[in-house]
Protein backbone atom coordinates (compact mmCIF):
# COMPACT_ATOMS: atom_id res chain seq x y z
CA UNK A 1 0.00 0.00 0.00
CA UNK A 2 1.65 3.23 -1.12
CA UNK A 3 1.21 6.67 0.39
CA UNK A 4 -0.92 7.85 -2.55
CA UNK A 5 -3.52 5.09 -2.06
CA UNK A 6 -4.19 5.93 1.60
CA UNK A 7 -7.07 8.38 2.07
CA UNK A 8 -5.87 11.80 3.37
CA UNK A 9 -8.79 12.07 5.79
CA UNK A 10 -7.85 8.67 7.23
CA UNK A 11 -4.23 9.83 7.70
CA UNK A 12 -5.36 12.75 9.84
CA UNK A 13 -7.23 10.36 12.16
CA UNK A 14 -4.40 7.81 12.56
CA UNK A 15 -2.19 9.73 15.03
CA UNK A 16 -4.10 10.52 18.22
CA UNK A 17 -1.36 12.03 20.42
CA UNK A 18 2.36 11.89 21.15
CA UNK A 19 3.11 9.60 24.08
CA UNK A 20 5.17 11.78 26.41
CA UNK A 21 6.49 9.88 29.42
CA UNK A 22 9.76 9.07 31.10
CA UNK A 23 10.13 5.91 29.04
CA UNK A 24 9.25 7.74 25.80
CA UNK A 25 11.89 10.40 26.50
CA UNK A 26 14.52 7.72 27.22
CA UNK A 27 13.66 5.86 23.99
CA UNK A 28 13.74 9.11 22.01
CA UNK A 29 17.26 9.93 23.22
CA UNK A 30 18.70 6.42 22.99
CA UNK A 31 17.14 5.06 19.77
CA UNK A 32 16.07 8.27 18.00
CA UNK A 33 12.45 7.12 18.02
CA UNK A 34 9.21 8.99 18.68
CA UNK A 35 6.23 7.30 20.34
CA UNK A 36 2.64 8.04 19.30
CA UNK A 37 -0.74 6.86 20.55
CA UNK A 38 -2.46 5.69 17.36
CA UNK A 39 -5.90 4.49 16.26
CA UNK A 40 -6.60 0.90 17.33
CA UNK A 41 -6.99 -0.24 13.70
CA UNK A 42 -3.91 1.58 12.35
CA UNK A 43 -1.32 -0.31 10.30
CA UNK A 44 2.42 0.31 9.95
CA UNK A 45 2.20 1.79 6.41
CA UNK A 46 -0.62 4.12 7.52
CA UNK A 47 1.36 5.33 10.56
CA UNK A 48 4.45 5.91 8.39
CA UNK A 49 2.46 7.88 5.81
CA UNK A 50 0.69 9.94 8.50
CA UNK A 51 3.92 10.94 10.30
CA UNK A 52 5.66 11.82 7.03
CA UNK A 53 2.70 13.94 5.88
CA UNK A 54 2.00 15.77 9.16
CA UNK A 55 5.57 16.49 10.31
CA UNK A 56 7.48 16.61 6.96
CA UNK A 57 10.11 14.09 8.11
CA UNK A 58 11.46 10.84 6.66
CA UNK A 59 10.49 7.69 8.56
CA UNK A 60 12.86 4.71 8.63
CA UNK A 61 10.65 2.14 10.33
CA UNK A 62 7.59 1.68 12.53
CA UNK A 63 6.99 -0.82 15.34
CA UNK A 64 3.50 -1.17 16.79
CA UNK A 65 2.50 -2.45 20.24
CA UNK A 66 -0.95 -3.19 21.64
CA UNK A 67 -1.27 -1.95 25.22
CA UNK A 68 -3.78 -3.81 27.38
CA UNK A 69 -6.04 -1.67 29.58
CA UNK A 70 -5.57 -1.95 33.33
CA UNK A 71 -8.24 -3.12 35.75
CA UNK A 72 -9.31 -0.33 38.10
CA UNK A 73 -11.67 -0.21 41.08
CA UNK A 74 -14.25 2.49 41.61
CA UNK A 75 -15.47 1.89 45.17
CA UNK A 76 -16.98 -1.57 45.09
CA UNK A 77 -17.19 -1.70 41.29
CA UNK A 78 -14.44 -3.10 39.13
CA UNK A 79 -13.87 -1.36 35.82
CA UNK A 80 -11.36 -1.73 33.04
CA UNK A 81 -9.52 0.87 31.05
CA UNK A 82 -9.68 0.63 27.29
CA UNK A 83 -7.00 -1.21 25.29
CA UNK A 84 -4.97 1.07 23.02
CA UNK A 85 -2.20 0.95 20.45
CA UNK A 86 1.12 2.77 20.34
CA UNK A 87 3.64 3.16 17.56
CA UNK A 88 7.40 3.51 17.88
CA UNK A 89 8.49 5.58 14.87
CA UNK A 90 12.18 5.54 13.89
CA UNK A 91 13.18 8.69 12.03
CA UNK A 92 15.93 8.91 9.43
CA UNK A 93 19.33 10.20 10.57
CA UNK A 94 19.32 13.93 11.28
CA UNK A 95 15.51 14.17 11.47
CA UNK A 96 13.60 15.09 14.62
CA UNK A 97 10.15 16.10 15.82
CA UNK A 98 10.21 18.65 18.62
CA UNK A 99 6.93 18.67 20.54
CA UNK A 100 8.08 21.21 23.15
CA UNK A 101 8.50 23.96 20.53
CA UNK A 102 5.14 23.29 18.89
CA UNK A 103 3.19 23.44 22.20
CA UNK A 104 4.37 26.96 23.08
CA UNK A 105 3.33 28.66 19.85
N, C-alpha and C positions, 0 to 999 in steps of 0.2 A: 504494500500500500504506500504510494508516494504522497508527498506533501500536497500536491495539487488535488488529489482525489478526496482528501479529508475536507469536510464541510467547515467553512470558516466560523460559522456560528457554534458548531460543536467544539472547535478549538478554544473558543473563549470560555466555554463551560468546563473544560478539562481540569485546569489548575484552580483549586479552591483557595489555597493560602500557602505561604511559605511556612515551613515548620521550623520555628525558632526556639531552640532549647539548648541546654548545655551540650548534649550529645551532638546536635546538629552543627553547632559551632566548632566542636572538636573535629568532626568529619570534614567540615568545610576547609579547615586549616590543613589537616593532614592529607586528605585525598583529593582536594580541589573539587569537591562535590557540593551541590546544593540540594536540600531536601524540601519537597513540596507535598502538601496534602492534596490528593487528586480525587477525581470522581471514582466511585467504586467500580464502574465498568470501563475505566480507561485502559488503553493498551500502550505498550512501549512506543510504537510508532506515533501514536496520537500525542503522547506526552512530549516526545522529541520535537514534533512539529509545532506544538503549542508553545514550548519554551523558546524555540528559535524565532517564531513569529512575534511573540510578545516582548521579548527582551533583546532582540537583534544580536544573538550570540550563536556560536557554533557548538553543537552538542556532540560529544564523543559517544557516550553510551548512557543507557537508562536501566536501572534495576528497580523492580517494583516489589513491595512487601505488603501483605495484608496484615493489618493490626486488629487483633481480636478485642472487642469491647470488654471492659472490666465489669464484674458484678459489684453493685453498690447497694447499701441498705438505706432506706428512708424510713426511720422509725422501725415499725415492725414489718414493713414491706420490703421485699427484695426486688430490686430493679437491675437492669443491665444497660450499660452504655452501648451505643451503636458500634458495629465493626466499621473500620475505615481503611483506606489504602494510602500508602505513601510511596513516593518515587524518589530515588537517589539519582540525581542527574549529574553526570560527569561532563564538565565543560572542556573544550579544547584548550591547549596550552596558551596562556596569556589572556584568557577570557575570564570575566568575573561579573557577577550580579551583586550590586551593593544595595541591600534593602534599607540600610540606615539612612542613606542619602535620599532615597525616594520617599521615605515617610515624613521627612521634615518639610518638604516643599509642597 
